[in-house]
Amino acid sequence: MMALTVLFLLGIGNFALHRAVLECGHPLVRQAPWLRIPHGIRISLGLEYLVLVGCMLMVAAGSAGWAWGYGAYSLFNGFSGWLILSRRI
């Protein structure tokens, strides 16, 4: 149960960071072709949701490795989001 709670909290952080990056106006984001299609932002947030739900289902089924994988994914997202939002990239 603790792993699911941590995954859920990481998911909230990932969603917040994802949305902040989408709205920051960075040139990398403006050049992304999938964000220029109708509903592209919703699709990208939907994929983020599917990743979270998939990992939570796998952890609930007893595969603890998925929790570590989602933690690594969250660290990578956090670092890349920080690079984009701070304009270091």
Backbone bond lengths (Angstrom), bond angles and torsions (degrees), N, CA, C in turn:
res aa  C-N    CA-C-N  psi(-1)  N-CA   C-N-CA  omega(-1)  CA-C   N-CA-C  phi
1 M - - - 1.449 - - 1.525 111.03 -
2 M 1.319 116.17 -36.27 1.465 120.27 179.76 1.527 110.94 -63.83
3 A 1.338 116.52 -40.61 1.468 120.22 179.90 1.524 110.40 -63.04
4 L 1.318 117.57 -39.50 1.462 120.26 178.63 1.528 111.42 -65.46
5 T 1.313 116.47 -38.29 1.460 120.28 177.87 1.517 110.81 -64.47
6 V 1.326 116.70 -43.94 1.460 120.84 178.69 1.528 109.91 -64.23
7 L 1.332 117.47 -42.53 1.461 120.32 177.60 1.528 110.99 -60.91
8 F 1.317 116.37 -42.95 1.458 120.17 179.44 1.528 111.06 -61.19
9 L 1.333 117.29 -43.95 1.463 121.06 179.09 1.525 111.43 -66.14
10 L 1.331 116.71 -39.94 1.461 119.61 174.83 1.526 110.76 -62.77
11 G 1.322 116.24 -37.94 1.458 120.79 178.08 1.519 112.14 -62.55
12 I 1.331 116.90 -41.33 1.468 120.35 176.73 1.527 109.85 -60.49
13 G 1.326 115.77 -44.35 1.465 119.97 177.94 1.517 112.07 -62.76
14 N 1.329 116.71 -41.59 1.464 120.24 178.98 1.524 111.42 -63.87
15 F 1.340 116.91 -41.71 1.459 119.72 177.99 1.526 111.51 -63.45
16 A 1.317 117.02 -44.18 1.461 120.65 -179.85 1.526 110.97 -62.80
17 L 1.315 116.43 -44.19 1.452 120.50 179.01 1.520 111.34 -66.49
18 H 1.320 117.18 -42.00 1.460 122.27 178.84 1.532 109.78 -58.73
19 R 1.315 116.85 -47.17 1.459 121.31 -179.60 1.524 110.92 -64.81
20 A 1.334 117.61 -41.09 1.467 120.93 179.05 1.523 111.04 -62.41
21 V 1.311 116.95 -41.41 1.463 120.75 178.94 1.525 110.16 -66.43
22 L 1.324 117.58 -41.38 1.462 120.63 179.59 1.526 112.02 -63.07
23 E 1.312 117.29 -31.66 1.462 121.31 -176.38 1.523 114.11 -96.40
24 C 1.324 118.91 -0.20 1.463 120.69 -173.29 1.523 113.91 -77.58
25 G 1.314 118.45 -19.11 1.455 120.54 -180.00 1.517 114.39 78.24
26 H 1.292 118.07 17.06 1.464 122.30 178.97 1.531 109.40 -66.02
27 P 1.344 118.02 144.26 1.466 120.37 179.83 1.535 114.01 -56.73
28 L 1.323 117.99 -34.70 1.471 119.88 178.12 1.522 111.16 -61.98
29 V 1.312 115.81 -38.79 1.463 120.40 -179.16 1.524 109.80 -72.41
30 R 1.323 117.34 -40.83 1.467 120.51 -179.94 1.524 112.07 -65.47
31 Q 1.331 117.68 -26.26 1.465 121.15 -178.76 1.526 113.35 -86.34
32 A 1.303 118.26 -9.80 1.464 121.04 -178.01 1.533 109.58 -68.80
33 P 1.326 117.78 115.96 1.472 119.90 -174.71 1.523 113.40 -65.85
34 W 1.326 118.89 -32.53 1.463 120.28 -177.28 1.524 112.32 -71.55
35 L 1.332 117.44 -16.19 1.460 119.81 178.66 1.535 111.67 -87.45
36 R 1.330 117.06 -11.63 1.461 121.10 179.47 1.522 112.77 -89.04
37 I 1.315 117.57 -12.80 1.458 119.57 178.12 1.525 109.10 -78.36
38 P 1.326 116.67 157.80 1.471 117.61 176.19 1.530 110.89 -57.49
39 H 1.280 116.01 133.52 1.473 123.77 178.64 1.532 112.78 67.52
40 G 1.320 118.66 18.37 1.465 121.19 -179.48 1.513 112.94 -61.85
41 I 1.331 116.96 -38.80 1.463 120.39 179.42 1.524 110.00 -67.26
42 R 1.326 116.91 -41.42 1.465 119.90 178.03 1.525 111.47 -64.17
43 I 1.328 116.28 -38.34 1.466 120.04 178.64 1.529 109.99 -64.09
44 S 1.338 117.39 -43.55 1.472 119.58 -179.33 1.529 111.09 -65.01
45 L 1.331 117.14 -38.97 1.465 119.73 176.77 1.530 110.88 -69.89
46 G 1.331 116.67 -32.97 1.460 120.33 176.30 1.515 111.96 -65.24
47 L 1.328 116.30 -38.80 1.470 119.79 176.85 1.522 110.82 -65.45
48 E 1.322 116.31 -38.77 1.471 120.40 176.04 1.526 109.85 -60.04
49 Y 1.323 115.90 -41.96 1.461 121.49 178.45 1.532 111.21 -63.43
50 L 1.328 116.73 -44.12 1.463 120.26 179.97 1.528 112.04 -62.77
51 V 1.310 117.42 -38.07 1.465 121.06 177.33 1.527 109.62 -62.67
52 L 1.330 116.27 -45.96 1.475 120.33 179.88 1.528 111.22 -62.75
53 V 1.324 117.00 -48.96 1.466 120.17 -178.08 1.527 110.68 -63.75
54 G 1.323 117.16 -41.35 1.461 120.35 178.34 1.517 112.09 -60.56
55 C 1.315 116.98 -44.62 1.469 120.42 178.56 1.522 111.18 -65.92
56 M 1.319 116.85 -40.56 1.466 119.15 179.28 1.522 110.98 -64.92
57 L 1.323 117.69 -38.68 1.467 120.48 177.78 1.528 111.35 -65.54
58 M 1.326 116.53 -41.04 1.464 119.88 179.55 1.533 111.03 -66.69
59 V 1.326 117.15 -40.30 1.468 120.41 178.37 1.529 109.97 -67.11
60 A 1.325 117.08 -40.05 1.463 120.19 178.31 1.529 111.44 -63.81
61 A 1.339 116.23 -27.75 1.465 120.60 178.46 1.531 111.98 -82.85
62 G 1.333 117.60 -3.30 1.457 120.53 175.40 1.513 115.72 106.94
63 S 1.304 118.56 6.38 1.471 121.75 179.54 1.525 109.49 -94.76
64 A 1.307 116.50 88.08 1.466 121.59 -175.92 1.519 112.99 -67.09
65 G 1.308 117.97 -22.37 1.464 120.95 179.03 1.519 112.45 -60.18
66 W 1.328 116.65 -29.70 1.461 120.32 178.32 1.518 111.53 -66.07
67 A 1.310 117.44 -31.04 1.466 120.59 177.08 1.518 109.87 -66.07
68 W 1.324 116.59 -43.01 1.469 120.26 177.23 1.524 110.44 -64.73
69 G 1.314 116.50 -39.77 1.460 120.48 178.33 1.521 111.92 -63.26
70 Y 1.330 116.92 -42.59 1.458 119.85 179.00 1.536 110.26 -69.37
71 G 1.320 116.74 -32.67 1.464 119.51 175.11 1.523 111.13 -63.57
72 A 1.336 116.66 -43.30 1.466 120.55 177.29 1.528 110.44 -64.48
73 Y 1.325 116.21 -41.62 1.466 121.73 177.16 1.527 110.08 -59.50
74 S 1.320 117.09 -41.72 1.461 121.24 179.48 1.526 111.49 -66.73
75 L 1.320 117.08 -39.86 1.466 119.92 176.31 1.523 111.24 -62.04
76 F 1.324 116.67 -44.61 1.466 120.88 178.43 1.523 110.28 -62.46
77 N 1.334 116.97 -44.82 1.468 120.74 178.15 1.525 110.71 -61.06
78 G 1.318 116.52 -43.57 1.459 120.05 -179.76 1.513 112.08 -61.84
79 F 1.318 116.37 -43.87 1.467 120.33 -179.70 1.521 110.99 -66.74
80 S 1.331 116.88 -46.49 1.464 119.03 -179.06 1.526 110.95 -67.89
81 G 1.326 117.86 -37.22 1.461 120.31 176.21 1.518 111.74 -63.91
82 W 1.313 116.58 -40.50 1.465 120.77 177.23 1.529 110.45 -62.19
83 L 1.343 116.39 -42.94 1.468 119.67 178.57 1.528 111.47 -60.90
84 I 1.322 116.75 -42.14 1.465 120.23 -178.75 1.523 111.14 -71.78
85 L 1.320 117.58 -47.33 1.455 120.68 -176.95 1.527 113.28 -67.87
86 S 1.322 117.21 -30.83 1.470 120.02 179.13 1.525 111.54 -89.41
87 R 1.336 116.07 3.80 1.488 122.75 178.16 1.529 112.29 59.83
88 R 1.304 116.87 32.51 1.466 120.69 176.04 1.523 111.51 -85.45
89 I 1.290 115.79 -9.66 1.472 121.06 179.05 1.504 108.77 -117.28
